[in-house]
Amino acid sequence: MMTHIGGRPGKYPDRVKAQLRAHQPDVFICGHSHITLVKHGPSYNVLHMNPGAAGRHGFHKMRTLLRFTADKGKLSDLELVELGPRSSNAIDAAD
C-alpha cells in the first residue's frame, strides 16, 4: 500500500489506520515528512517505509530514496541511496 501523507508506526492518521485494517498490506510506503524511516509496525504487522525526500526543496539536508527488490512477495536488497545535498546544483543521474 502506498500513500503520500501516512504518518509513522504508532502515529497513523485515522484514514490510514482504516486502510491498513481493510487491506492488511505487507508493506506500507508513504512520504511527506522528508524523514527516512524503515520500521516494522507491529500494530498492523506491516513494514513501514518512508524514502525520505529526493527533491531539492524542503527542510531535509540530504536527498534520499530507498531501493529494494520485490520478488514473489518477499523484499530483499534494501538500501538507502543518497542523491546528494538538497541545495546541490550538480546534475546527477536522478534528475
N, C-alpha and C positions, 0 to 999 in steps of 0.2 A: 504494500500500500504506500502511496506517496501523496503528500500534500505540501503546500507552501508553509503555512504557519501551523506547526504541530505541537509546539511545547517540547517537553522533555519528560523522561520517566519520572513519575510521581507528581508531575505538574502539567498534565494534559488538559486542554480545554474540554468542556463538556461535549462538543460536537465530535472531537477526536476520540474521546472515550467511547461514545456511542458507535462510531465507525469501527474501532478496534474490537468492541464486543460483537458487532454484527458480522464482520468479515474475518476475524481471527487470523490476520496475516502472520507469516513467519518473520517478515522484515517490514519495518516502517521507516520510510525515508522522508525527512522534512527539512525545512530550511528556516529562513527569516532571521534567526538570531545571529548569524555570522559566526557562531561558535561551534567548532568541530567537536563532535561527540559520537562515539560508538559505545553503546552500553546495552546490556541485556535488561529489558524492562520486565521484571518478574510479575508485576500486577497483571499484565496481559500476555505474558510469555512470548515476547516479541523482541527481535533485535532492532534497537533504535539506532538510526544512522542519520547524522547531520553532517554534510560535507564541508561545512564552514561557508566560505564565500570566495567565489572565483572572480568577482567583479573588481573594478578599480575604484568604486565608490563605496563608502561606508566607513565604519569605525575600526574595522579589522586592520591589522598591520600586514599580515601575510595572506596572499590569495591561495586558497586550498581547494582540493577536491578529493574524493575517495574513489579508488579504482579497485574492482574486485571481479572475480569470476563467479558466475551463477551457472550451475550445471546440474540438471536433474534434481532441483530443489535444494541443492547444497551450495553454500557460499565458501569460497576459498580465495587465497592470494590477496587478502585485503591489504591495501596500502594507502597511506596518506601521501598525496602528491602536493608539494609546494610549488606554486607557479611564479613566485617572486613577490616582492613588496607591492602593496596596494597602490602606492604612489609611483610605481615604476613606469617610465616612459618607453622602456625597451619593448620591442616586439618579440613575442615568443610564439611557440607552436600552438598555444592555447587561444591566441587571438583570432 
